[in-house]
Amino acid sequence: MWPSLRRAAGSGARLKNVSQLFPKCSGFTDSNLNGGYWRGLREIGYRVSSAELPFGYSEDVFPSIRRFSSEPAERSLNQKDDSETLGRDGSDLRDDDLECDDELSQQNGMLDAFKPTDRSGDTKLQDKTYRPYLFNLVLNAPSHSFRNVLDKWIEDGNHLDRNEVMLALFHLRKQHLFQKALQFVEWMESRKLLNFEERDYACHLDLIARSYGIENAQKYIKRVPLPFRNEVLYETLLSNCVRMGDIQKAEEVFKEIKDLCLCLTVTICNQMILLYKRIAPGKVADVLMLMEKGNIKPSAFTYKLLIDLKGRSNDMAGIEVVLNEMKACGIEPSIAIRSMIAKFYLHGGLTEKAEEVAKEMEVQLLELKKDRRNVIRSLLHLYAALNKPDDVARIWKLCTEPNVEDFLAAINAWGELGRVEQAEETFEAMANMKLSSKYYIAMLKVYAHNKLLSKGKQFVERMARDGCPYGPLTWDALIDLYVNSGEVKKADSFLLNVAEENPGRRPLFTSYFFLMKAYAKEGDIHNTEKIFDRMKKAGYPGRPLHYNLLLEAYINAQVPAHGFMERMIGDKVRPTKKILAELRSLDNTLQKGCIAD
């Protein structure tokens, strides 16, 4: 079934004794499984390493764990790298770019756990802009007298409603107020005001991991009543390891749960593929081999992760092989995966193929009578990336009753095309709607993308007048605006100030990325290193992309990068082929210069 995949990927080493990676009580052996179905998928990953992964997890816990995972939901998901960042090498792609929808939902899904709905299915409680009194009470309570304020509220005759508690937590997490949310949960638990359930303990653990790290979260598990020390709790811990990109901790968690004899499932494998895809692509094949030996069929999300993996390595043939096998297994590619493939074609210079995918999506749009919005939004973004303003205008006209998310897609598309006036007109068309800060920030990003510093500053004043929350997303847009306008020092100073003034709310990864890239381009080694250090102190682990930027600073300054490989090894970051090649090139250039002198 997989000969074409094997030919496309080439041969790879195989683990000799995969059965030892399973819990002893699982009953898996090397002899009880055939390898025909999985070999191709494993081989389209990277070469198999000899690392042993103690896997084992229960399938029925995943709906719960999806609600307790990682990246903030308010984070901008459609941020665009320019051609210098993306280049032709897929290894240059940021993890935040070109992510498939399921990955984003897996990484953002915890918010859904705290967003209650009423029994009738009314959307009143689902309104993201609705903020209940309890949320405001928690938000405004000073840290030093937090418990006293809430105790007084209870003494005044109020009581906690679980729905209101979940909604308050939803909004706290949405604004990245994890320490405040943790104070709230710990107050409820200490006062025994709610009967804590499985998801409540998992929520508490997740907030500890976000606020104080994985080790403190592991200590908390010992305080959880024994009946609740189950797979949901451990998978919450694992998802935080994945979020932080900490392979060592993730594998420690696997080792800890190995004796629980939990089944290896496609969901836990997807978590590890997601981790390895970002940090150590060479280990993806190990996970695929475990799935083969465990007779676990890949899910749609598995295929999406593999397509993403091949796209980031600029392997267009590999993408098509995975896509064909996905269809052969009866899984039709969704709009999200078609859109992702089209973007990879674009970044690989295959514009005609990207246009073919867009035409296929249009045909699908015409066939749909319902649920057309996602197709329209994807096409708006795709035609903007293809630099086709007429097609963007044509598709936008098909959206006869746009909602705020449709307007948002149109604003982003016009901004990407440099059509600022059309973006402004689209924003004003929804100005009488009740908008969250996300929509204002999208417009601010348009000004940043088009280097309109003056207009951006005026718009920030309007945001303040309209009462928009001032948080990490706004900071990120302002830093982008300053950097794109050439005001790098102002952006640096601004980032430092907001980080110091808001210790409970860390800036986004992209805020540090914009600054590192700007300093690296100037060959400013000192400031590039400074931002890199501040980023790590903020809790973002070092990744190949960061070291790419650091090395770029040394190359542009024509200064030898002494000990660069040792630093990467110390951070447990595997050097990419690009980094190795650039290090050799830098050394050769400097040696030639010395000889010439």
VEXDREN-2710 file (C-alpha; in Angstrom, 1 decimal):
% VEXDREN-2710
k/r/px/py/pz
1/MET/0.0/0.0/0.0
2/TRP/2.9/2.3/0.7
3/PRO/5.6/1.7/-1.9
4/SER/5.3/5.2/-3.4
5/LEU/5.8/6.7/0.1
6/ARG/8.9/4.6/0.6
7/ARG/10.3/5.7/-2.7
8/ALA/9.6/9.3/-2.0
9/ALA/11.1/9.3/1.5
10/GLY/14.0/7.0/1.0
11/SER/15.1/4.3/3.5
12/GLY/15.3/4.9/7.2
13/ALA/16.6/3.1/10.2
14/ARG/14.1/1.2/12.3
15/LEU/13.8/0.6/16.0
16/LYS/14.7/-3.0/16.6
17/ASN/12.5/-3.8/19.6
18/VAL/9.5/-1.5/19.7
19/SER/7.6/-3.7/22.1
20/GLN/9.8/-2.5/25.0
21/LEU/8.4/1.0/24.6
22/PHE/4.9/-0.1/25.7
23/PRO/3.7/-0.7/29.2
24/LYS/4.4/-4.3/30.2
25/CYS/0.7/-5.0/30.8
26/SER/-0.3/-3.8/27.3
27/GLY/0.4/-7.2/25.7
28/PHE/2.1/-5.7/22.7
29/THR/4.9/-7.6/21.1
30/ASP/6.9/-7.2/17.9
31/SER/5.5/-10.4/16.5
32/ASN/1.8/-9.7/16.8
33/LEU/1.6/-6.8/14.3
34/ASN/2.3/-6.6/10.6
35/GLY/4.2/-3.5/9.3
36/GLY/2.7/-3.0/5.8
37/TYR/0.2/-0.3/6.6
38/TRP/2.4/2.0/8.5
39/ARG/5.8/1.8/6.8
40/GLY/5.1/4.5/4.3
41/LEU/3.9/7.0/6.8
42/ARG/6.8/6.3/9.1
43/GLU/9.2/6.7/6.2
44/ILE/7.8/10.0/5.1
45/GLY/8.9/11.4/8.4
46/TYR/12.5/11.8/9.2
47/ARG/15.0/9.1/10.0
48/VAL/14.2/7.0/13.0
49/SER/16.4/7.7/16.1
50/SER/17.2/5.1/18.7
51/ALA/15.5/7.0/21.5
52/GLU/13.0/5.0/23.5
53/LEU/9.7/6.6/24.3
54/PRO/7.7/5.2/27.1
55/PHE/4.2/5.7/25.6
56/GLY/0.8/4.7/26.9
57/TYR/-2.4/6.7/27.1
58/SER/-6.2/6.2/27.1
59/GLU/-8.3/7.3/24.2
60/ASP/-11.3/8.5/26.1
61/VAL/-9.5/11.3/27.9
62/PHE/-8.7/13.4/24.8
63/PRO/-12.0/15.3/24.7
64/SER/-11.2/16.5/28.2
65/ILE/-7.5/17.3/27.6
66/ARG/-8.3/19.3/24.5
67/ARG/-9.8/21.8/26.9
68/PHE/-6.7/21.9/29.0
69/SER/-3.9/22.6/26.6
70/SER/-1.6/25.3/25.7
71/GLU/-1.3/28.5/23.7
72/PRO/-3.5/31.5/24.6
73/ALA/-6.7/31.7/22.5
74/GLU/-6.5/35.4/22.1
75/ARG/-3.2/35.0/20.3
76/SER/-3.2/36.1/16.6
77/LEU/-3.3/33.0/14.5
78/ASN/-2.8/34.5/11.1
79/GLN/0.4/36.5/11.6
80/LYS/2.4/36.6/8.4
81/ASP/6.2/36.3/7.9
82/ASP/7.6/38.3/5.1
83/SER/9.7/36.6/2.4
84/GLU/12.9/37.2/4.2
85/THR/11.7/35.1/7.2
86/LEU/10.0/32.4/5.2
87/GLY/12.6/32.2/2.4
88/ARG/12.6/29.0/0.4
89/ASP/13.5/26.7/3.3
90/GLY/10.6/25.4/5.3
91/SER/12.8/25.3/8.3
92/ASP/12.5/29.1/8.5
93/LEU/8.8/28.9/9.1
94/ARG/7.6/30.0/12.5
95/ASP/5.5/27.5/14.4
96/ASP/2.8/30.2/14.5
97/ASP/2.5/30.3/10.8
98/LEU/0.7/27.8/8.6
99/GLU/-0.7/25.8/11.5
100/CYS/-3.6/23.7/10.6
101/ASP/-6.9/24.4/12.4
102/ASP/-6.9/21.2/14.4
103/GLU/-3.5/22.0/15.8
104/LEU/-4.6/25.4/16.8
105/SER/-7.8/24.1/18.4
106/GLN/-5.7/21.5/20.3
107/GLN/-3.3/24.2/21.5
108/ASN/-6.1/26.7/22.3
109/GLY/-8.9/24.4/23.3
110/MET/-8.7/24.8/27.0
111/LEU/-10.7/28.0/26.9
112/ASP/-13.7/26.1/25.7
113/ALA/-13.8/24.3/29.1
114/PHE/-14.5/27.5/30.9
115/LYS/-17.1/28.8/28.4
116/PRO/-20.5/27.5/29.6
117/THR/-23.6/27.3/27.6
118/ASP/-27.2/27.1/28.8
119/ARG/-29.3/24.0/28.3
120/SER/-31.3/25.5/25.5
121/GLY/-28.2/26.1/23.4
122/ASP/-28.7/29.9/23.6
123/THR/-25.6/31.8/22.7
124/LYS/-26.0/34.4/25.4
125/LEU/-23.4/32.8/27.6
126/GLN/-21.2/32.3/24.6
127/ASP/-20.8/36.0/23.9
128/LYS/-17.1/36.6/24.3
129/THR/-17.6/40.2/25.1
130/TYR/-20.0/39.5/28.0
131/ARG/-18.2/39.9/31.3
132/PRO/-20.1/38.8/34.5
133/TYR/-19.9/40.5/37.8
134/LEU/-17.8/37.7/39.3
135/PHE/-15.2/38.1/36.7
136/ASN/-14.9/41.9/37.4
137/LEU/-14.8/41.2/41.1
138/VAL/-11.9/38.8/40.7
139/LEU/-10.2/41.0/38.1
140/ASN/-10.3/44.1/40.4
141/ALA/-9.4/42.4/43.6
142/PRO/-5.8/43.4/44.7
143/SER/-3.4/40.6/45.0
144/HIS/-2.5/41.4/48.6
145/SER/-6.1/41.3/49.8
146/PHE/-7.6/39.0/47.2
147/ARG/-9.0/36.4/49.6
148/ASN/-10.4/39.1/51.9
149/VAL/-12.3/40.7/49.1
150/LEU/-13.9/37.4/48.0
151/ASP/-14.6/36.3/51.5
152/LYS/-16.4/39.6/52.1
153/TRP/-18.4/38.9/48.9
154/ILE/-19.5/35.5/50.3
155/GLU/-20.3/37.0/53.7
156/ASP/-22.7/39.5/52.0
157/GLY/-24.9/36.6/51.0
158/ASN/-23.6/35.8/47.5
159/HIS/-22.9/32.2/46.4
160/LEU/-20.8/30.7/43.7
161/ASP/-22.5/29.3/40.6
162/ARG/-20.4/26.8/38.6
163/ASN/-21.5/28.4/35.3
164/GLU/-20.4/31.8/36.5
165/VAL/-17.1/30.4/37.9
166/MET/-16.3/28.8/34.5
167/LEU/-17.1/32.0/32.7
168/ALA/-14.9/34.1/35.0
169/LEU/-12.0/31.6/34.4
170/PHE/-12.7/31.8/30.7
171/HIS/-12.2/35.5/30.6
172/LEU/-9.2/35.5/33.0
173/ARG/-7.4/33.0/30.8
174/LYS/-8.4/34.8/27.6
175/GLN/-6.6/37.9/29.0
176/HIS/-3.6/35.7/30.0
177/LEU/-4.2/36.5/33.7
178/PHE/-3.1/33.0/34.8
179/GLN/-1.8/34.0/38.2
180/LYS/-5.1/35.8/39.0
181/ALA/-7.0/32.8/37.8
182/LEU/-4.8/30.5/40.0
183/GLN/-5.5/32.7/43.0
184/PHE/-9.3/32.4/42.3
185/VAL/-9.1/28.6/42.0
186/GLU/-7.0/28.2/45.1
187/TRP/-9.4/30.4/47.1
188/MET/-12.3/28.2/46.0
189/GLU/-10.5/25.0/46.8
190/SER/-9.3/26.2/50.2
191/ARG/-12.8/27.4/51.2
192/LYS/-14.4/24.2/49.8
193/LEU/-17.0/26.4/48.0
194/LEU/-17.4/24.0/45.1
195/ASN/-17.3/20.2/44.9
196/PHE/-14.2/19.9/42.8
197/GLU/-14.5/17.6/39.8
198/GLU/-12.0/16.0/37.5
199/ARG/-11.7/19.1/35.2
200/ASP/-11.4/21.4/38.2
201/TYR/-8.2/19.6/39.4
202/ALA/-6.9/19.5/35.9
203/CYS/-7.6/23.3/35.6
204/HIS/-5.7/23.9/38.8
205/LEU/-2.8/21.9/37.7
206/ASP/-2.7/23.7/34.3
207/LEU/-2.7/27.1/35.9
208/ILE/0.1/26.1/38.2
209/ALA/2.1/24.8/35.2
210/ARG/1.6/28.1/33.4
211/SER/2.3/30.3/36.4
212/TYR/5.1/28.4/38.2
213/GLY/6.4/25.7/35.8
214/ILE/6.1/22.0/35.3
215/GLU/7.9/20.9/38.5
216/ASN/5.5/22.7/40.7
217/ALA/2.6/21.2/38.8
218/GLN/4.1/17.8/39.4
219/LYS/4.2/18.5/43.1
220/TYR/0.5/19.5/43.0
221/ILE/-0.4/16.0/41.8
222/LYS/0.5/14.6/45.2
223/ARG/-2.1/16.8/46.8
224/VAL/-4.9/15.7/44.5
225/PRO/-7.2/13.1/46.0
226/LEU/-6.4/9.6/44.7
227/PRO/-9.6/9.1/42.7
228/PHE/-8.8/12.1/40.6
229/ARG/-5.1/11.2/39.9
230/ASN/-6.1/9.8/36.6
231/GLU/-5.3/10.2/32.9
232/VAL/-6.9/13.6/32.6
233/LEU/-4.6/15.0/35.2
234/TYR/-1.5/13.5/33.7
235/GLU/-2.5/14.4/30.2
236/THR/-2.9/18.0/31.3
237/LEU/0.6/17.9/32.6
238/LEU/1.8/16.4/29.4
239/SER/0.1/19.0/27.3
240/ASN/2.0/21.7/29.2
241/CYS/5.2/20.0/28.5
242/VAL/4.3/20.0/24.8
243/ARG/3.3/23.7/25.1
244/MET/6.7/24.6/26.6
245/GLY/8.6/22.4/24.1
246/ASP/10.3/20.5/26.9
247/ILE/11.1/17.1/25.5
248/GLN/12.9/15.9/28.6
249/LYS/9.9/16.7/30.9
250/ALA/7.4/15.2/28.4
251/GLU/9.3/12.0/28.4
252/GLU/9.6/12.1/32.2
253/VAL/5.8/12.3/32.3
254/PHE/5.5/9.3/30.0
255/LYS/7.8/7.4/32.2
256/GLU/5.7/8.3/35.3
257/ILE/2.5/7.0/33.7
258/LYS/4.0/3.9/32.1
259/ASP/3.1/1.7/35.0
260/LEU/-0.5/2.8/34.8
261/CYS/-1.0/0.5/31.8
262/LEU/-2.9/3.0/29.8
263/CYS/-3.4/2.3/26.2
264/LEU/-1.4/4.0/23.5
265/THR/-3.9/6.0/21.4
266/VAL/-3.8/8.2/18.3
267/THR/-4.4/11.3/20.4
268/ILE/-1.3/10.9/22.6
269/CYS/0.7/10.1/19.5
270/ASN/-0.5/13.2/17.9
271/GLN/0.6/15.2/21.0
272/MET/4.1/13.8/20.6
273/ILE/4.2/14.3/16.8
274/LEU/3.2/17.9/17.5
275/LEU/6.0/18.3/20.0
276/TYR/8.6/16.6/17.8
277/LYS/7.5/18.4/14.7
278/ARG/8.4/21.6/16.3
279/ILE/11.5/20.6/18.3
280/ALA/13.0/17.3/17.0
281/PRO/11.6/16.3/13.6
282/GLY/13.8/13.3/13.5
283/LYS/11.8/11.6/16.3
284/VAL/8.5/11.8/14.4
285/ALA/9.3/8.5/12.7
286/ASP/9.7/6.8/16.1
287/VAL/6.1/7.8/17.0
288/LEU/4.9/6.5/13.7
289/MET/6.6/3.2/14.3
290/LEU/4.9/2.9/17.7
291/MET/1.6/3.6/16.0
292/GLU/2.3/0.8/13.5
293/LYS/3.2/-1.7/16.2
294/GLY/0.2/-0.7/18.2
295/ASN/-2.1/-1.1/15.2
296/ILE/-3.3/2.5/15.7
297/LYS/-4.7/4.1/12.5
298/PRO/-3.8/7.7/11.9
299/SER/-6.5/10.3/12.4
300/ALA/-7.1/13.3/10.1
301/PHE/-5.0/15.4/12.6
302/THR/-2.1/12.9/12.2
303/TYR/-2.1/13.5/8.4
304/LYS/-2.3/17.2/8.9
305/LEU/0.7/17.2/11.1
306/LEU/2.7/15.1/8.7
307/ILE/1.7/17.4/5.8
308/ASP/2.8/20.3/7.9
309/LEU/6.1/18.5/8.6
310/LYS/6.8/17.9/5.0
311/GLY/5.8/21.4/4.0
312/ARG/8.2/23.0/6.5
313/SER/11.0/20.9/4.9
314/ASN/9.9/22.2/1.5
315/ASP/9.1/18.6/0.4
316/MET/6.3/19.2/-2.0
317/ALA/6.4/15.6/-3.3
318/GLY/6.1/14.4/0.3
319/ILE/3.0/16.5/0.8
320/GLU/1.3/15.0/-2.2
321/VAL/2.2/11.4/-1.0
322/VAL/0.7/12.0/2.4
323/LEU/-2.4/13.6/0.8
324/ASN/-2.9/10.7/-1.5
325/GLU/-2.6/8.2/1.3
326/MET/-5.0/10.3/3.4
327/LYS/-7.6/10.0/0.6
328/ALA/-6.9/6.3/0.2
329/CYS/-7.8/5.8/3.9
330/GLY/-11.2/7.5/3.2
331/ILE/-10.3/10.8/4.9
332/GLU/-11.2/13.8/2.6
333/PRO/-9.0/16.8/3.1
334/SER/-10.9/19.7/4.8
335/ILE/-10.8/23.3/3.7
336/ALA/-8.2/23.9/6.4
337/ILE/-5.8/21.3/5.0
338/ARG/-6.4/22.5/1.4
339/SER/-5.6/26.0/2.4
340/MET/-2.5/24.9/4.3
341/ILE/-1.2/23.0/1.3
342/ALA/-1.8/26.0/-1.0
343/LYS/0.3/28.2/1.4
344/PHE/3.1/25.6/1.3
345/TYR/2.9/25.7/-2.5
346/LEU/3.2/29.5/-2.5
347/HIS/6.2/29.4/-0.1
348/GLY/7.8/26.8/-2.3
349/GLY/7.3/29.0/-5.4
350/LEU/4.6/26.7/-7.0
351/THR/2.1/29.5/-7.6
352/GLU/0.2/27.7/-10.3
353/LYS/-0.4/24.7/-8.0
354/ALA/-1.6/27.1/-5.3
355/GLU/-4.0/28.7/-7.8
356/GLU/-5.3/25.2/-8.7
357/VAL/-6.1/24.5/-5.0
358/ALA/-7.9/27.9/-4.8
359/LYS/-10.1/26.9/-7.8
360/GLU/-10.9/23.6/-6.3
361/MET/-12.0/25.4/-3.1
362/GLU/-14.2/27.7/-5.2
363/VAL/-15.9/24.7/-6.7
364/GLN/-16.5/23.3/-3.3
365/LEU/-17.9/26.7/-2.2
366/LEU/-20.4/26.7/-5.0
367/GLU/-21.6/23.2/-4.0
368/LEU/-22.2/24.2/-0.4
369/LYS/-25.5/25.5/0.7
370/LYS/-24.6/25.9/4.3
371/ASP/-21.4/26.4/6.3
372/ARG/-19.8/28.5/3.5
373/ARG/-18.1/31.0/5.8
374/ASN/-15.0/29.0/6.5
375/VAL/-14.4/28.5/2.7
376/ILE/-14.9/32.2/2.0
377/ARG/-12.5/33.2/4.8
378/SER/-9.8/30.7/3.5
379/LEU/-10.2/32.0/0.0
380/LEU/-9.9/35.6/1.0
381/HIS/-6.6/34.8/2.7
382/LEU/-5.4/32.7/-0.1
383/TYR/-6.1/35.2/-2.9
384/ALA/-4.5/37.9/-0.8
385/ALA/-1.4/35.7/-0.6
386/LEU/-1.6/35.2/-4.3
387/ASN/-1.8/39.0/-4.7
388/LYS/-5.1/38.9/-6.5
389/PRO/-7.2/41.9/-5.2
390/ASP/-9.9/41.4/-7.8
391/ASP/-10.5/37.9/-6.7
392/VAL/-10.5/39.1/-3.0
393/ALA/-13.2/41.6/-3.9
394/ARG/-15.2/39.0/-5.9
395/ILE/-15.1/36.4/-3.0
396/TRP/-16.0/39.1/-0.5
397/LYS/-19.2/39.9/-2.4
398/LEU/-20.3/36.3/-2.0
399/CYS/-20.5/36.9/1.7
400/THR/-24.0/38.4/1.7
401/GLU/-24.5/38.4/5.5
402/PRO/-21.0/38.7/7.0
403/ASN/-20.4/38.3/10.7
404/VAL/-17.5/39.8/12.7
405/GLU/-15.2/36.9/11.8
406/ASP/-15.9/37.4/8.1
407/PHE/-15.1/41.1/8.5
408/LEU/-11.9/40.2/10.2
409/ALA/-10.9/37.9/7.4
410/ALA/-11.6/40.7/4.9
411/ILE/-9.6/43.2/6.9
412/ASN/-6.6/40.9/7.0
413/ALA/-6.8/40.2/3.3
414/TRP/-7.0/43.9/2.3
415/GLY/-4.1/44.6/4.7
416/GLU/-2.0/41.9/3.2
417/LEU/-2.6/43.4/-0.2
418/GLY/-1.7/46.9/1.0
419/ARG/-5.2/48.2/0.3
420/VAL/-5.5/50.2/3.5
421/GLU/-8.6/52.2/2.4
422/GLN/-10.6/49.1/1.7
423/ALA/-9.5/47.6/5.1
424/GLU/-10.6/50.8/6.8
425/GLU/-14.0/50.8/5.0
426/THR/-14.5/47.1/6.1
427/PHE/-13.6/48.0/9.7
428/GLU/-16.0/50.9/9.8
429/ALA/-18.8/48.7/8.3
430/MET/-18.8/46.8/11.6
431/ALA/-18.1/49.8/13.9
432/ASN/-21.6/49.8/15.3
433/MET/-21.3/46.1/16.4
434/LYS/-20.0/45.2/19.8
435/LEU/-16.4/44.4/19.2
436/SER/-13.6/42.8/21.3
437/SER/-10.1/44.0/21.1
438/LYS/-9.2/41.3/18.6
439/TYR/-10.9/43.3/15.8
440/TYR/-9.2/46.5/16.7
441/ILE/-5.8/44.8/16.8
442/ALA/-6.4/43.4/13.3
443/MET/-6.8/46.9/12.0
444/LEU/-3.7/48.0/13.9
445/LYS/-1.8/45.2/12.3
446/VAL/-2.8/46.5/8.9
447/TYR/-1.1/49.8/9.7
448/ALA/1.9/48.0/11.1
449/HIS/2.2/45.8/8.0
450/ASN/2.0/48.9/5.7
451/LYS/4.4/50.9/7.9
452/LEU/1.9/53.7/8.6
453/LEU/3.2/54.8/12.0
454/SER/1.2/58.0/12.2
455/LYS/-2.1/56.3/11.4
456/GLY/-1.3/53.5/13.8
457/LYS/-0.7/55.9/16.7
458/GLN/-4.1/57.7/16.0
459/PHE/-5.8/54.3/15.9
460/VAL/-4.3/53.4/19.3
461/GLU/-5.8/56.6/20.7
462/ARG/-9.2/55.5/19.3
463/MET/-8.8/52.1/20.9
464/ALA/-8.3/53.8/24.3
465/ARG/-11.4/55.9/23.8
466/ASP/-13.4/52.8/22.8
467/GLY/-12.3/51.1/26.0
468/CYS/-10.2/48.3/24.4
469/PRO/-8.3/46.1/26.9
470/TYR/-4.6/46.8/26.9
471/GLY/-2.8/43.4/26.8
472/PRO/-0.2/41.2/25.1
473/LEU/-2.0/41.3/21.7
474/THR/-2.0/45.1/21.7
475/TRP/1.6/45.2/22.8
476/ASP/2.5/42.8/20.0
477/ALA/0.8/45.0/17.4
478/LEU/2.5/48.1/18.7
479/ILE/5.9/46.5/18.6
480/ASP/5.2/45.3/15.1
481/LEU/4.2/48.8/14.2
482/TYR/7.3/50.4/15.6
483/VAL/9.7/47.8/14.1
484/ASN/8.2/48.0/10.6
485/SER/8.4/51.8/10.8
486/GLY/12.1/51.7/11.7
487/GLU/11.7/52.6/15.4
488/VAL/13.4/49.6/16.7
489/LYS/14.8/51.2/19.9
490/LYS/11.3/52.5/20.8
491/ALA/9.9/49.0/20.3
492/ASP/12.6/47.6/22.5
493/SER/12.0/50.1/25.3
494/PHE/8.2/49.6/25.0
495/LEU/8.6/45.8/25.3
496/LEU/10.8/46.1/28.4
497/ASN/8.4/48.5/30.1
498/VAL/5.2/46.5/29.6
499/ALA/7.0/43.3/30.7
500/GLU/8.2/44.9/33.9
501/GLU/4.9/46.6/34.6
502/ASN/2.8/43.5/34.0
503/PRO/4.6/40.6/35.7
504/GLY/1.6/38.3/35.4
505/ARG/1.1/38.8/31.7
506/ARG/4.0/37.8/29.5
507/PRO/4.4/39.3/26.0
508/LEU/3.8/37.1/23.0
509/PHE/6.5/35.1/21.3
510/THR/6.2/37.2/18.2
511/SER/7.0/40.4/20.1
512/TYR/10.5/39.1/20.9
513/PHE/10.7/37.6/17.4
514/PHE/10.1/41.0/15.7
515/LEU/12.8/42.7/17.7
516/MET/15.4/39.9/17.3
517/LYS/14.9/39.9/13.6
518/ALA/15.3/43.7/13.4
519/TYR/18.5/43.7/15.4
520/ALA/19.9/40.7/13.5
521/LYS/19.3/42.4/10.2
522/GLU/21.4/45.3/11.4
523/GLY/24.2/43.0/12.6
524/ASP/23.6/44.2/16.2
525/ILE/24.9/41.2/18.1
526/HIS/24.6/42.7/21.6
527/ASN/20.9/43.6/21.3
528/THR/20.0/40.4/19.5
529/GLU/21.5/38.4/22.3
530/LYS/19.8/40.7/24.9
531/ILE/16.3/40.1/23.4
532/PHE/17.1/36.3/23.1
533/ASP/17.9/36.3/26.8
534/ARG/14.8/38.2/27.8
535/MET/12.7/35.9/25.7
536/LYS/14.1/32.8/27.5
537/LYS/13.5/34.5/30.9
538/ALA/9.9/35.1/29.9
539/GLY/9.5/31.3/29.6
540/TYR/9.9/30.7/25.8
541/PRO/12.3/27.9/25.1
542/GLY/15.1/28.3/22.6
543/ARG/14.3/26.8/19.2
544/PRO/16.2/26.6/15.9
545/LEU/14.4/29.7/14.6
546/HIS/15.8/31.8/17.4
547/TYR/19.3/30.5/16.8
548/ASN/18.8/31.2/13.1
549/LEU/18.3/34.9/14.0
550/LEU/21.2/34.9/16.4
551/LEU/23.5/33.5/13.7
552/GLU/22.2/36.0/11.2
553/ALA/23.4/38.8/13.6
554/TYR/26.9/37.3/13.7
555/ILE/26.9/36.8/9.9
556/ASN/25.8/40.4/9.2
557/ALA/28.4/41.7/11.7
558/GLN/31.1/39.4/10.2
559/VAL/32.1/38.2/13.6
560/PRO/32.9/34.6/14.5
561/ALA/30.2/32.8/16.5
562/HIS/32.4/31.0/19.0
563/GLY/30.8/28.2/20.9
564/PHE/27.5/28.5/18.9
565/MET/27.0/24.7/18.6
566/GLU/27.8/24.2/22.3
567/ARG/25.1/26.7/23.2
568/MET/22.5/24.9/21.1
569/ILE/23.5/21.6/22.6
570/GLY/23.2/23.2/26.1
571/ASP/19.6/24.3/25.2
572/LYS/18.9/20.9/23.8
573/VAL/18.2/22.3/20.4
574/ARG/19.2/20.2/17.4
575/PRO/21.0/22.3/14.7
576/THR/19.2/22.4/11.3
577/LYS/21.1/21.9/8.0
578/LYS/20.7/25.6/7.4
579/ILE/22.5/26.5/10.6
580/LEU/25.3/24.1/10.0
581/ALA/25.8/25.3/6.5
582/GLU/25.8/29.0/7.6
583/LEU/28.2/28.3/10.4
584/ARG/30.6/26.7/7.9
585/SER/30.1/29.5/5.4
586/LEU/30.8/32.1/8.1
587/ASP/34.0/30.3/9.3
588/ASN/35.2/30.0/5.7
589/THR/34.5/33.7/4.9
590/LEU/36.4/34.9/8.0
591/GLN/39.3/32.6/7.3
592/LYS/39.6/33.9/3.8
593/GLY/39.5/37.4/5.1
594/CYS/42.3/36.7/7.5
595/ILE/44.4/35.1/4.8
596/ALA/43.8/38.1/2.5
597/ASP/44.9/40.5/5.3
END
